[in-house]
């Protein structure tokens, strides 16, 4: 049996509202993808700590996070929060907000929570010293509205911290999927047409006179088949049991061919943009 005999996978755009709402109705899919990175990343300087260390903010400030997900940025840095920071965690998904609140536990009282569409940010002009958009702008269909809204709610001198991936992110996994079946050639490509390390500065420059990009150096060395399979299936590809079994055998062979360690490029970074 070949993959071409199977049903066509779901390769809708990553900024398709139907895909985004289904994908992030709960934290399950996101947790699966984060889990792969937590277990197999080679950089001991963890992403949430690296991002937090890029914040150059005063001891007293107001912060808005758009697309907070399950709150991982804050659960990993709770012991480092200045007492004078006022933080609003927002997400389009009520399920994500509930998970973030639960993950923060007793510390949730330190945060405000608000369900927000990044294309229609419902806050007053100039109300925040910083806006954080951590790996989420590529999911926004009308990013022009989001960029304009972010600039509007930032105070003069405020900063946007927007992380995303580059064109080489998970490159070896994309190539492996194509070797398994050309039908899957579009997996991972949609982001290159959205908000990336390569085109992000151009998208932001209309609203922010100051833009700096900092890259995060990392890679994956995957030694276990199952987490990688679940990572693939947590997104836009949906295998039948027979397809999953065949793909599992294929990945096992790929890992064995590379001496038991499958190297996968990570290409991530953070735009730091400031308004006048």
ZINOR-V602120 format. One line per field, one symbol per residue. ss: DSSP state (H for helix, E for strand, C for the rest). psi: psi as a letter, one per 40 degrees, with the letter a starting at -180 (. if undefined). burial: b if it has 24 or more other ideal C-beta (glycine too) atoms within 12 Angstrom, else e. A space follows every 50 residues. Layout:
ss=???
psi=???
burial=???
This chain:
ss=CCHHHCCCCCCCCCCCHHHHHHHCCCCHHHHHHHHHHHHHECCCCCHHHH HHHHCCCCCCEEEEEECCCCCHHHHCCHHHCCCCEEEEEEECCHHHHHHH HHHHHHHHHHEEEEECCCCCCCCCCCCEEEEEEECCHHHCCCHHHHHHHH HHHEEEEEEEEEEEECCCCCHHHHHHHHHHCHHHCCCCCHHHHCCCCCCH HHHHCCCCCEEEEEEEEEEEEECCHHHHHHHHHCCCCCCCHHHHHHHHHH HHHHHHHCCCCEEEEEEEEEEEEECC
psi=hideeiihihfiieehdddddddfdieddddddddddddeiehegidddd ddeehgiidhihhhhhfebefddddefdeehidehhhhhiidhddddddd dddebdedeeiihhhhheeghfiihfeidihhghfddeehdgdddddddd ddehiheiihhhiaiidehfddddddddddhddedehedddeebhidded ddddddehdhhihhihhiiighehddddddddeebehhiidddddddddd dddddddffehhhhhhgiahhhhii.
burial=eebeeeeebeeebbbeeeebeebbebbebbbbbbbbbeebbeeeeebbeb bbebbebeeebbbbbbbbbbbbbbbbbbeebeeebbbbbbbbbebbbbbb bebbeeeeebbbbbbbbbbebebeeebbbbbbbbbbbbbbbebeebbbbb bbbbbeebbbbbbbbbbbbbbbbbebbeebbebbebbbbbbbebbbbbeb bebbeebbeebebbbbebbbbbbebebbbbbbbbbbbbbeeebbeebbeb beebbeeeeeebbbbbbbbbbbbbbe
